[in-house]
Amino acid sequence: MYDRFNRNINYLRISVTDRCNLRCTYCMPEEGIQLLQHSDILTFDEIRDFTAMAVEGGVTKVRITGGEPLVRKGISTLVSMLAGIKGIADLSMTTNGVLLARYADDLRYAGLHRVNISLDTVDPDRYREITRGGNINEVFDGIRAAKTAGLLPVKINCVIKASQEEDEARAVKQFCHDWQLEIRYIRQMDLVSGHFSTVVGGTGGDCSRCNRLRLTANGKLKPCLFNSIGYDIRELGYEKALETAIAQKPECGSKNESGTFYNIGG
């Protein structure tokens, strides 16, 4: 599937929940959020059926996101349903890792290929501050479990303010070297101001190469993270929503004044 700028759209990111078990300072307000009603959230069957249609059209890479995807009840069942779709070459998940030790084996058995784990510091106190109460040892346990289960390569997503040479970023890099993990640096973004940059060690943020669509937990198909447009797959139908999102995918990101990171899988 090619958009009007001749980019091959073959990557679908699926937010399966707006809920999270952490309250990271750059992602969620301290007082929490207004959660979606359960009836608004896509069912597993809807996610599977839309994904199957997108794969028929040319999607080969699928990533499960949130919120925190591991808080979605029955997540391993959804992974199994997606893994059963012929044509997905890369089925992955982005997680904060807190619950990963509990689910790693089940996820691998269900057909998940690999995980990206968010980790911005290796200092327990600083981690607790950034996440407003998180226990970094649970993340370490999750990383170990992912490696043991074979969810490889395990990649670490490290959010930086300006440079990968920041003290905390350098410490995370050393940690990844010691644990034989891959690292990606993601500069802290702002949807409303349109502040974003390319991911160091990844392809995100490079508009000229952008190959992705995002499906929100409540069924809005978004062609760009830094744009407010989205197409409801329930209202338009799966095929029409997909065709429209690709046709309207902008050449470059601008601003998103309606979305937030916790509910669009940023």
C-alpha positions as CSV (number, residue, x, y, z in Angstrom):
1,M,0.0,0.0,0.0
2,Y,1.6,3.3,-1.1
3,D,0.5,6.7,-0.1
4,R,0.5,9.8,-2.3
5,F,4.2,10.4,-1.4
6,N,5.2,6.9,-2.6
7,R,5.8,5.6,0.9
8,N,5.1,1.9,1.4
9,I,2.7,1.8,4.3
10,N,3.4,-1.6,5.8
11,Y,3.5,-1.0,9.6
12,L,0.5,-1.0,11.9
13,R,0.7,0.0,15.6
14,I,-2.3,-1.1,17.7
15,S,-3.1,0.6,21.0
16,V,-5.1,-2.0,22.9
17,T,-5.8,0.1,26.0
18,D,-5.6,3.6,27.4
19,R,-4.8,2.3,30.9
20,C,-1.4,2.1,32.4
21,N,0.1,0.9,35.7
22,L,2.6,3.8,35.8
23,R,2.2,7.6,35.7
24,C,5.3,8.7,33.8
25,T,5.7,12.5,34.1
26,Y,6.0,13.1,30.3
27,C,3.1,10.9,29.4
28,M,0.3,11.2,31.9
29,P,-0.9,13.9,34.3
30,E,-0.4,13.2,38.0
31,E,-4.1,13.2,38.7
32,G,-4.7,10.5,36.1
33,I,-6.9,10.5,33.1
34,Q,-10.5,10.2,32.0
35,L,-10.6,6.6,31.0
36,L,-12.5,5.2,28.0
37,Q,-15.7,3.3,28.6
38,H,-15.2,-0.5,28.1
39,S,-17.8,-0.4,25.3
40,D,-15.7,2.1,23.4
41,I,-12.6,-0.1,23.3
42,L,-12.2,-2.4,20.4
43,T,-12.8,-6.1,21.0
44,F,-10.1,-8.7,20.2
45,D,-12.2,-9.9,17.3
46,E,-12.4,-6.3,15.9
47,I,-8.6,-5.9,16.3
48,R,-8.0,-9.3,14.6
49,D,-10.4,-8.7,11.7
50,F,-9.1,-5.2,11.0
51,T,-5.5,-6.4,11.2
52,A,-6.2,-9.3,8.9
53,M,-7.7,-6.9,6.3
54,A,-4.7,-4.6,6.6
55,V,-2.3,-7.5,6.2
56,E,-4.1,-8.5,3.0
57,G,-3.4,-4.9,1.8
58,G,0.3,-5.1,2.5
59,V,1.0,-4.6,6.2
60,T,3.8,-6.9,7.3
61,K,4.8,-5.4,10.7
62,V,2.5,-5.1,13.7
63,R,3.2,-3.6,17.1
64,I,1.0,-3.9,20.2
65,T,1.1,-0.8,22.4
66,G,-1.0,1.0,25.0
67,G,-1.2,2.7,27.5
68,E,0.4,-0.4,28.9
69,P,-0.7,-3.4,26.8
70,L,0.0,-6.0,29.6
71,V,-2.8,-4.5,31.7
72,R,-5.4,-5.5,29.0
73,K,-7.1,-8.6,30.3
74,G,-6.3,-11.7,28.1
75,I,-3.5,-10.0,26.1
76,S,-1.9,-13.3,25.4
77,T,-5.1,-14.4,23.7
78,L,-5.0,-11.4,21.4
79,V,-1.3,-12.1,20.6
80,S,-2.3,-15.6,19.6
81,M,-5.1,-14.3,17.4
82,L,-2.8,-11.9,15.6
83,A,0.0,-14.4,15.3
84,G,-2.4,-16.6,13.4
85,I,-2.7,-14.1,10.6
86,K,-0.6,-15.2,7.7
87,G,1.6,-12.4,6.4
88,I,2.8,-10.8,9.6
89,A,6.6,-11.0,9.5
90,D,7.2,-9.0,12.7
91,L,4.8,-9.1,15.7
92,S,6.1,-7.0,18.6
93,M,5.1,-5.2,21.7
94,T,6.1,-2.0,23.5
95,T,5.8,-2.3,27.3
96,N,7.0,-0.7,30.4
97,G,8.2,-4.1,31.6
98,V,6.6,-4.0,35.0
99,L,4.4,-7.1,34.4
100,L,6.6,-8.7,31.8
101,A,8.1,-11.4,34.2
102,R,4.6,-12.6,34.7
103,Y,3.6,-12.8,31.0
104,A,6.8,-13.3,29.0
105,D,6.5,-17.1,28.6
106,D,2.8,-16.9,27.6
107,L,3.5,-14.2,25.1
108,R,6.3,-16.1,23.4
109,Y,4.1,-19.3,23.3
110,A,1.2,-17.2,21.8
111,G,3.5,-16.1,19.0
112,L,5.0,-12.7,20.0
113,H,8.4,-12.2,18.4
114,R,10.0,-9.5,20.4
115,V,9.6,-6.6,22.9
116,N,10.7,-3.0,23.3
117,I,10.9,-2.0,27.0
118,S,10.8,1.6,28.2
119,L,13.6,2.5,30.5
120,D,14.9,6.1,31.0
121,T,17.2,5.6,33.9
122,V,18.8,2.7,35.8
123,D,18.7,4.5,39.2
124,P,15.8,3.1,41.4
125,D,15.1,6.5,43.0
126,R,15.1,8.4,39.8
127,Y,12.9,5.7,38.2
128,R,10.4,6.0,41.0
129,E,10.3,9.8,40.5
130,I,9.8,9.6,36.7
131,T,7.1,6.9,36.9
132,R,5.5,8.3,40.1
133,G,6.0,5.2,42.1
134,G,7.4,2.5,39.8
135,N,9.7,-0.3,41.0
136,I,12.7,-0.6,38.7
137,N,13.4,-4.1,40.0
138,E,10.2,-5.3,38.4
139,V,11.5,-4.0,35.0
140,F,14.8,-5.8,35.5
141,D,12.9,-9.0,36.2
142,G,10.9,-8.5,33.1
143,I,14.0,-8.0,31.0
144,R,15.4,-11.2,32.3
145,A,12.2,-13.1,31.6
146,A,12.0,-11.7,28.1
147,K,15.5,-12.9,27.3
148,T,14.9,-16.3,28.8
149,A,11.6,-16.7,26.9
150,G,13.3,-15.8,23.6
151,L,11.5,-12.5,22.9
152,L,14.5,-11.3,21.0
153,P,16.0,-8.9,20.3
154,V,15.0,-7.1,23.5
155,K,15.2,-3.4,22.7
156,I,15.3,-0.6,25.3
157,N,13.5,2.7,24.6
158,C,15.2,5.5,26.4
159,V,13.6,8.9,26.5
160,I,16.1,11.8,26.5
161,K,15.6,15.5,26.8
162,A,18.2,16.7,24.3
163,S,21.2,14.3,23.9
164,Q,22.1,10.7,24.2
165,E,25.2,12.0,26.1
166,E,23.1,13.0,29.1
167,D,24.2,11.2,32.3
168,E,21.1,9.0,32.7
169,A,21.2,8.1,29.0
170,R,24.8,7.1,29.2
171,A,24.1,4.9,32.2
172,V,21.2,3.2,30.4
173,K,23.6,2.6,27.4
174,Q,26.1,0.9,29.7
175,F,23.3,-1.2,31.2
176,C,22.3,-2.3,27.7
177,H,25.9,-3.2,26.9
178,D,26.2,-5.2,30.1
179,W,22.9,-7.0,29.6
180,Q,23.3,-7.5,25.8
181,L,20.3,-5.3,24.9
182,E,19.7,-3.0,22.0
183,I,19.0,0.7,22.8
184,R,17.0,3.4,21.0
185,Y,17.0,7.0,22.1
186,I,13.8,8.9,21.8
187,R,13.9,12.6,22.3
188,Q,11.1,13.8,24.5
189,M,8.2,14.9,22.3
190,D,5.3,17.4,22.6
191,L,2.3,16.7,20.5
192,V,0.7,20.1,20.8
193,S,3.8,22.1,19.9
194,G,4.8,19.6,17.2
195,H,8.2,19.0,18.7
196,F,9.7,15.7,17.5
197,S,12.9,14.3,16.0
198,T,14.2,11.1,14.6
199,V,14.8,8.2,16.9
200,V,18.5,7.3,17.3
201,G,18.8,3.6,16.6
202,G,15.4,3.4,15.0
203,T,13.3,4.8,12.1
204,G,10.6,6.8,14.0
205,G,10.4,10.5,13.5
206,D,11.7,10.5,9.9
207,C,8.7,11.7,8.0
208,S,10.2,11.0,4.6
209,R,10.4,7.3,5.5
210,C,7.3,7.0,7.6
211,N,5.6,3.7,6.9
212,R,3.1,3.5,9.8
213,L,-0.5,3.8,10.7
214,R,-1.8,3.9,14.3
215,L,-5.0,2.2,15.5
216,T,-6.2,3.7,18.8
217,A,-7.9,1.6,21.5
218,N,-11.3,3.1,20.6
219,G,-11.0,2.4,16.9
220,K,-9.6,5.6,15.3
221,L,-7.1,4.9,12.6
222,K,-4.5,7.7,12.6
223,P,-2.1,8.2,9.6
224,C,0.3,10.4,11.7
225,L,1.1,10.7,15.3
226,F,1.7,14.5,14.9
227,N,-1.6,15.2,13.3
228,S,-5.2,15.4,14.7
229,I,-6.9,13.5,11.9
230,G,-8.2,10.0,12.5
231,Y,-10.8,7.7,10.9
232,D,-13.2,5.6,12.9
233,I,-13.1,2.0,11.7
234,R,-16.5,1.2,13.2
235,E,-18.2,4.1,11.5
236,L,-16.5,4.0,8.1
237,G,-15.9,0.3,7.9
238,Y,-12.5,-1.3,7.9
239,E,-11.6,-1.0,4.3
240,K,-12.9,2.6,3.8
241,A,-11.0,3.7,7.0
242,L,-7.8,2.1,5.8
243,E,-8.1,3.6,2.3
244,T,-8.9,7.1,3.7
245,A,-6.1,7.0,6.2
246,I,-3.5,6.2,3.6
247,A,-4.9,8.7,1.1
248,Q,-4.8,11.4,3.8
249,K,-1.4,10.6,5.3
250,P,0.4,13.9,5.5
251,E,3.9,14.5,4.0
252,C,5.2,15.5,7.4
253,G,4.0,15.7,11.0
254,S,2.8,19.1,12.3
255,K,0.7,19.3,15.6
256,N,-1.7,17.0,17.4
257,E,-4.1,19.0,19.5
258,S,-6.6,16.2,20.2
259,G,-4.5,13.2,21.0
260,T,-2.3,12.2,23.9
261,F,0.6,9.7,24.2
262,Y,-1.2,7.3,26.5
263,N,-4.1,6.6,24.1
264,I,-2.5,6.6,20.7
265,G,0.5,4.4,21.4
266,G,3.1,7.1,20.8
